[in-house]
Amino acid sequence: MHAVPNHAELEQAFEKSFEKEPASYSWGFFAYDDSPDTIGGGSGNFSWFDSKEELVNFLAKFPLLAHSLDTLDTERFTKAKNFVESVTSDDFDQKAVDELNKINAGVEQIQWFGQLDDLLSGETEFAKGMRAFFSKSSEKLAKSQIPEFAEFLRKWGH
């Protein structure tokens, strides 16, 4: 059986990931609460890390993301933790995110993961949408816009 993280550890780790100022090489994800709106679902945040390996290690430690303290669902916690621990940072891709999202359905979902550079210039619907919210255009952003865009992303979803 896997140990559930304590409240202070989870709060500190998430706060650090939310507040980190991303650089173009930073890896991150946007996750949102998948519980019904009537009980607080829907809100989400970006979390940022210095490397893909650091991101995967974070998910291995907190496989249900913000709900990792939910001791009522130890079966889901164990299943999610076992899955993430079976994936290396080299193997962690959209297919792995989709599998983790299946396990965490109704709890928490990762809507996007990748590098900040993907959001600055990527062609996915999510990347274009974030740029449109930021600059009223889905056009690629210049490197000079990174600090302002990073600050925008830190506030997004709160």
C-alpha positions as CSV (number, residue, x, y, z in Angstrom):
1,M,0.0,0.0,0.0
2,H,1.2,3.5,-0.9
3,A,1.4,6.2,1.8
4,V,-0.9,9.1,1.2
5,P,1.0,12.4,1.4
6,N,0.2,14.7,4.4
7,H,-1.7,17.9,4.0
8,A,1.2,20.3,4.6
9,E,3.4,18.4,2.1
10,L,0.7,18.5,-0.6
11,E,-0.1,22.2,0.0
12,Q,3.6,23.2,-0.2
13,A,4.3,21.2,-3.3
14,F,1.3,22.5,-5.2
15,E,2.0,26.1,-4.1
16,K,5.6,25.8,-5.3
17,S,4.4,24.4,-8.7
18,F,1.8,27.1,-9.1
19,E,4.1,30.0,-8.3
20,K,7.2,28.8,-10.3
21,E,7.9,31.2,-13.1
22,P,8.2,29.1,-16.2
23,A,10.9,29.5,-18.8
24,S,10.6,28.3,-22.4
25,Y,12.2,25.0,-21.5
26,S,10.0,24.4,-18.4
27,W,7.6,21.5,-18.3
28,G,4.1,21.9,-17.0
29,F,0.5,20.8,-17.0
30,F,-2.9,22.4,-16.6
31,A,-5.2,20.3,-14.4
32,Y,-8.7,21.0,-13.3
33,D,-11.1,19.6,-10.8
34,D,-13.4,17.1,-12.5
35,S,-15.9,16.8,-9.7
36,P,-19.4,18.3,-10.3
37,D,-19.6,22.1,-10.4
38,T,-22.0,22.1,-7.4
39,I,-19.3,20.8,-5.1
40,G,-16.5,23.0,-6.5
41,G,-15.4,21.3,-9.7
42,G,-14.1,23.0,-12.8
43,S,-11.4,25.3,-11.5
44,G,-7.8,24.5,-12.4
45,N,-4.2,25.6,-12.4
46,F,-0.9,25.4,-14.2
47,S,1.9,23.6,-12.4
48,W,5.5,24.1,-13.6
49,F,8.8,22.2,-13.3
50,D,12.4,22.5,-14.4
51,S,12.2,19.2,-16.3
52,K,9.9,16.5,-17.6
53,E,11.4,14.1,-15.0
54,E,10.5,16.5,-12.2
55,L,6.9,16.7,-13.5
56,V,6.6,12.9,-13.6
57,N,8.1,12.6,-10.1
58,F,5.5,15.1,-8.9
59,L,2.7,13.1,-10.4
60,A,4.0,9.9,-8.9
61,K,4.0,11.5,-5.5
62,F,0.5,13.2,-6.0
63,P,-1.2,10.9,-8.5
64,L,-4.7,12.2,-7.8
65,L,-3.3,15.7,-7.9
66,A,-5.0,18.0,-5.4
67,H,-7.2,15.1,-4.4
68,S,-4.2,13.0,-3.3
69,L,-5.3,13.5,0.4
70,D,-8.7,11.8,-0.3
71,T,-8.2,8.8,2.0
72,L,-11.7,7.5,1.1
73,D,-10.5,6.4,-2.3
74,T,-7.4,4.4,-1.6
75,E,-8.1,2.0,-4.5
76,R,-8.0,4.9,-7.0
77,F,-5.0,6.4,-5.3
78,T,-3.1,3.1,-5.5
79,K,-4.1,2.5,-9.1
80,A,-3.0,6.0,-10.2
81,K,0.2,5.8,-8.2
82,N,1.1,2.4,-9.7
83,F,0.4,3.6,-13.2
84,V,2.5,6.8,-12.9
85,E,5.4,4.9,-11.2
86,S,5.3,2.4,-14.2
87,V,6.0,5.3,-16.6
88,T,9.4,6.9,-17.1
89,S,9.8,10.5,-18.1
90,D,10.8,9.3,-21.5
91,D,7.5,7.3,-21.8
92,F,5.3,10.0,-20.4
93,D,3.3,11.3,-23.4
94,Q,-0.3,12.2,-24.3
95,K,-1.2,8.5,-24.2
96,A,0.0,8.2,-20.6
97,V,-1.9,11.4,-19.7
98,D,-5.0,9.9,-21.2
99,E,-4.6,6.8,-19.2
100,L,-4.1,8.7,-16.0
101,N,-7.2,10.8,-16.8
102,K,-9.2,7.6,-17.2
103,I,-8.1,6.5,-13.7
104,N,-8.9,10.0,-12.3
105,A,-12.2,10.5,-14.1
106,G,-14.6,12.4,-11.8
107,V,-11.7,13.6,-9.6
108,E,-9.1,15.6,-11.5
109,Q,-8.1,15.8,-15.2
110,I,-4.9,17.0,-16.9
111,Q,-6.1,19.1,-19.9
112,W,-2.7,20.0,-21.2
113,F,1.0,19.0,-20.5
114,G,4.1,20.0,-22.3
115,Q,6.7,22.8,-22.4
116,L,6.0,26.5,-22.1
117,D,7.5,26.8,-25.6
118,D,4.5,24.6,-26.8
119,L,2.1,27.3,-25.5
120,L,4.1,30.1,-27.0
121,S,4.1,28.7,-30.5
122,G,2.3,25.3,-30.6
123,E,-0.6,24.6,-33.0
124,T,-2.9,22.7,-30.6
125,E,-6.3,24.0,-29.8
126,F,-5.3,24.5,-26.2
127,A,-2.1,26.5,-27.0
128,K,-4.0,28.7,-29.6
129,G,-6.8,29.2,-27.1
130,M,-4.4,30.4,-24.3
131,R,-2.6,32.8,-26.7
132,A,-6.0,34.2,-27.8
133,F,-7.0,34.8,-24.2
134,F,-3.7,36.4,-23.5
135,S,-3.3,38.6,-26.6
136,K,-6.6,38.5,-28.4
137,S,-4.8,36.6,-31.2
138,S,-3.8,32.9,-31.6
139,E,-0.6,34.0,-33.4
140,K,2.7,32.7,-32.0
141,L,4.2,34.8,-29.2
142,A,7.6,36.4,-29.2
143,K,10.2,35.4,-26.7
144,S,10.0,39.0,-25.4
145,Q,6.4,38.2,-24.3
146,I,7.4,35.2,-22.1
147,P,7.5,37.1,-18.7
148,E,4.1,38.7,-19.3
149,F,2.6,35.4,-20.6
150,A,4.1,33.4,-17.7
151,E,2.4,35.8,-15.2
152,F,-0.9,35.5,-17.1
153,L,-0.6,31.6,-16.9
154,R,0.2,31.7,-13.2
155,K,-3.1,33.6,-12.6
156,W,-5.2,31.5,-15.0
157,G,-7.8,29.3,-13.5
158,H,-7.6,30.5,-9.9
